[in-house]
Amino acid sequence: MAVPKKKTSKGKRNQRHATWKAKAATAAERALSIGKSVLSGRAQGFVYPMADSEEAES
């Protein structure tokens, strides 16, 4: 069975954790931004077929 040769320092562990948390915060901010632009109708690089869903309901 594979065993690590040396213990990972607290600083290295905390650095990895901070990077992981920062990626999540960035992804959440980007998702919120895309959602706001879609709802406001100013989305340019995002395809959102609103007209098709309205026709399917009626």
Secondary structure, DSSP 8 states (H G I E B T S, - for coil): ----SS---HHHHHHHHHHHHHHHHHHHHHHHHHHHHHHHT--SS----HHHHHHHH-
